[in-house]
Amino acid sequence: MTVTQIDTTENNGSTIGGRIRMRRRIRRMSLQDLSEKSGLSVALLSQIERNVSTPSLRSLKQVCEGLDMPIGWLFDGGEESSGVVLRANSRRRLDFGPLGMTKELMSPDSVPEIQIMKIIIQPGGSSGPTPYNNPEGAKCGTVLSGRLGLHVAGRDYTLEAGDSFAFRAQDMHRFWCAGDTPVEILWIVTPAIY
């Protein structure tokens, strides 16, 4: 294998080290940031990302906790090698348990400038009680079924199936299920956040 091939493999996320590097970059974290959050040294993290060192299971757990992601994401292997197609059975899922919300990541990791998610919120569920924002980008989406409550920049909206929305990610926002049946949303963010 040539050096160029190794670099390509690391960049497309087909190795554990490459997937860690990709997720760290999507989260806009430096190696130092990840070191502080995971308790692992910058040198070790760099070696793991470059596939120079094989991490222990304990180290992988610390890295994943620092990146705020399930450890299973490092081992999911169904994404097409081209990075263009993501098969339905290979999508990553986040379960926000007590918030009554799940997110299914629908776009490949190879284009971190945008991310598509399907969000399902159970009755009584929400993004949390406090509005939040992101430092850059935009968010938009369409309600596929159910009713969505959306708070953006001090104003509340109720959206029905088929309604769409868009706002700057810097605006303080929160969202919730506004009905007695689950709400399903196609949610798009720029840049990727997971």
N, C-alpha and C positions, 0 to 999 in steps of 0.2 A: 504494500500500500504506500503510495507516495504521500509526501507532506501535504500537498494540495488536497488530496482525497480525505485525509484526516481532518483538515480544517473545515472542509465542506460538511463532513459528517457531524462535527461538533456544532456547526452553525445551524443545521437543520433540525437539531433536537432528536436525532435518532439514537444517541447514547445517553446514559444517565447524566454524565457530566454536561453534555450539550443541552439536555432538558433543564438542568438546574440553571445553567447560564441563561438560556432563553427566558425562563420564568423570572429570574432575577432582573433581567433587562426590561421585561414587560412591566415589572413592579417598580422600575426606575430606581433600583437600589445599587449602590456600589458594593464592591466586595467588603469594604469596611462596614457598611450598613448591615450587611448580612452577617458579618462576623459578630457585631454587637448583639444582634437579635438571636443568633444561634448559639453563641458561646464557643464557636470554633475559630481558629486563627485564620487570618487572611491567607497565609501561605498554604494551609491545608485546603481551604476552599478553592483557591486557585488551582491546586493540584487535582482536586476532584473534578472541577469544571473542564480541565484539559485532559482528563482521563489518565493522568500520570499516577494517581493514587486511587486505590479501591477503598471506598469508605465502608466503615462498619455500619451495621443496621442502626446502631445508636446514633452515629454521626448523621446518617440519612434522616432519621427522625428529627434531629436538631435542625438540620437544614430546612426540612419541610415546615417545621414549626416557625422558623424564622421567615419563611416565604409565605406563611399562612395558607398552606395548601395540603391536601391529603397526600400521604406517601404513595398511594396507588397511582398518582399521576406520573410518577417516574417510570412506571412499568407498563402503562397502557401502550400497546404497540400497534393499534389498528389503523393509525393514520396513514394514508397513501404516501409513498416515498416522495412523490412530486411536491407535496406540501400544498396542493391545490384542492384536493378532495378530502373531506372528512366523512367517513361512513357513519350512519346513524348509530350503529352498535359500538362505535369507538368514542362517542362524545363523553367528555368529562362532566361530572355532576357534583354540585355542591348542595348539601342539605343543611339549612340554617335552623334545624330543629325547633327550638323554642320560639323562633320568629314565625313559624308556620310557612316557610318559603323554601323552594328549591330553585336552583339555577342549573340549566343544562347549556354548556358551552358548545355552540354550533359551528364555529368557524375554526379553521386550522390555525395552529400557532405560528405558522410561517409568515403571516402578515399581521404583525403586532400593531399596525396603525389603526386597525378597526377590529371590533369583536362583536359577534352576534350571539345572543343568549335567548333561550326560552325560559321565562320565569313563570312559575306557578305559585300563587299565594292562596293559602287556605282561608276560609272565613275567620276573621279575627286576627289574621296574620299581617305582618307589615315589614318594612325595611328597618323598623325600630322607632322608638318614640321621639327621637331627636333628629331634626333635619341635618344633613351633611352635604359636603360638596367634594369635588375633585379638583386638583390644581390646574387642569387644562382639559381641553377637548369639548365634546358635545355628546348629548344623549338624545335618542329618539326611539320611537317604537309605535307599535300598533296593538290594540287590545284584540286578541283572538276570540276570547269568550269570557263571560262574566263582566263584573263592573270593577273598575280601578279607581281608587282615590289617589290623587296626585297633588302634592303640595310643592310649588316652585316659587321661590322668591317672594314668600309671604302671601301667596294666593292659592286657594284650594280649587281643584277641578274634579269632576266625576266624569269618567269616560266609559262608554258602552262598547260592546263588541263592534269592531270596524273603525272606531275612532283612533286617531293618531296624535302624536305629540312630538315636540322637539324643544330642547333648551340647552343653554350653555352649561357645561359640567361644573363651572365655578359657582353657579347659582345654588343657594341652599335648597335642598329638596328632600322629600321622603315620599313613600308610596305605600299603599295598603289595599287589601281586598275590601271593596265597598258594598259587598252583597252577601247573601247567605249561601252562595255556591263559589267554588274556587274561581279565581281570575287567572287567565293564561295570557301572557304578553310576549310578543316578539320584541326584544329590547336590544338596541344597537348602541355601542359606545365607541368613541374615538378619543384617545388611543385605547388599546386593550388594557384592562385593569386586572385580569386574572391570568 
